[in-house]
Amino acid sequence: QVQLVESGGGLVQAGGSLRLSCAASGRTFSGYAMGWFRQAPGKEREFVAFISMGGVTTYYAESVKGRFTVSRDNAKSTMYLQMNSLKPEDTAVYYCAARTYGSTTISINHERYISWGQGTQVTVSS
């Protein structure tokens, strides 16, 4: 199993940028495809981005495409989410999550992810 810890959240004005990090420990990080999700108050958990084990394949929700970039450094066991041109509607708790070890398929369904971090709050003011 892999353990995940997010960091990098905070308060930013609309149009600003933040970079989230997800540090992994436990089983070999490079064996996990990863995802970012977010959850705003009163709303369901929402898919944000996916990255394959090697980082070659990425996939984004339409709402963040062109503004957010997911990446990973397997040598550092860390995944990142670079968020640019932030909007107030991006305000949420952001979670990183891991697919089943060795899984290669893209998934936007949070139920397909087996390990989760505790989340980091991102607040975008207008």
C-alpha positions in Angstrom: 0.0 0.0 0.0 1.1 3.6 -0.6 0.6 6.5 1.8 0.0 10.0 0.4 0.4 13.5 1.9 -0.7 16.6 0.0 0.8 20.1 0.5 0.8 23.4 -1.2 -2.7 24.6 -0.8 -3.6 28.1 0.3 -5.4 31.3 -0.4 -4.8 33.0 -3.8 -6.5 35.7 -5.8 -8.4 34.9 -9.0 -5.9 34.6 -11.9 -3.1 33.5 -9.6 -1.2 30.2 -9.4 -0.5 27.5 -6.9 1.4 24.2 -7.1 0.2 21.3 -5.1 2.5 18.4 -4.2 1.6 14.8 -3.2 4.4 12.9 -1.4 4.2 9.2 -1.4 5.7 6.6 0.9 5.4 2.8 1.2 5.3 0.7 -1.9 7.2 1.7 -5.0 5.6 5.0 -6.3 6.4 4.3 -9.9 4.1 1.3 -9.8 1.0 3.5 -9.3 -1.0 5.6 -11.7 -2.2 8.6 -9.9 -5.0 11.1 -9.9 -6.1 14.5 -8.4 -9.6 15.1 -7.2 -11.3 18.0 -5.5 -14.4 18.5 -3.4 -16.2 21.7 -2.7 -18.6 22.2 0.2 -21.9 20.5 -0.5 -20.6 19.0 -3.7 -19.5 15.5 -4.7 -15.8 14.6 -5.2 -14.8 15.7 -8.7 -12.0 14.3 -10.9 -9.4 16.8 -11.9 -6.4 15.0 -13.5 -4.8 11.7 -14.1 -1.2 10.7 -14.7 0.1 7.3 -15.7 2.8 5.4 -13.9 5.6 6.7 -16.1 4.1 10.2 -16.5 3.7 9.8 -20.3 -0.1 9.8 -20.3 -2.2 12.6 -18.7 -5.9 13.3 -18.8 -7.8 16.3 -17.5 -11.3 17.3 -16.6 -12.7 19.8 -19.2 -13.0 22.4 -16.5 -9.3 22.6 -15.9 -7.8 21.7 -19.3 -5.3 24.3 -20.4 -5.0 25.8 -16.9 -3.8 22.8 -14.8 -0.8 20.5 -15.4 -0.2 17.2 -13.6 3.4 15.8 -13.4 5.4 13.4 -11.3 8.9 12.8 -10.3 9.2 9.1 -9.5 12.8 9.5 -8.2 11.3 11.8 -5.5 8.1 9.7 -5.1 6.1 12.9 -5.6 3.3 14.1 -7.9 2.5 17.7 -8.6 -0.5 19.8 -9.8 0.4 23.1 -11.3 -2.7 25.3 -11.2 -2.6 28.5 -13.3 -5.3 31.1 -14.0 -7.2 30.1 -11.0 -10.9 30.9 -10.7 -13.2 31.2 -7.6 -14.9 28.0 -8.8 -11.6 26.1 -8.3 -12.1 26.6 -4.5 -12.1 23.1 -2.9 -10.2 20.6 -0.9 -7.8 18.9 -3.3 -6.9 15.2 -2.8 -4.3 13.0 -4.5 -5.1 9.4 -5.0 -3.5 6.2 -6.2 -4.9 3.5 -8.5 -4.4 -0.2 -7.8 -0.7 -1.1 -8.0 0.2 -1.9 -11.6 -3.0 -0.6 -13.1 -2.5 1.2 -16.4 -6.1 2.3 -17.2 -7.2 5.9 -17.0 -10.1 6.4 -14.6 -12.1 9.5 -13.6 -14.1 7.4 -11.0 -12.9 8.1 -7.5 -14.1 4.6 -6.5 -11.3 3.1 -8.7 -8.6 4.7 -6.5 -7.5 2.8 -3.4 -5.3 5.2 -1.5 -6.0 8.8 -0.6 -4.2 11.7 1.0 -5.8 13.9 3.7 -6.4 16.8 1.3 -5.2 20.3 1.1 -7.5 23.4 1.0 -7.3 25.7 -2.1 -9.3 29.0 -1.8 -9.5 31.4 -4.7 -10.8 34.8 -3.9 -12.6 37.0 -6.5 
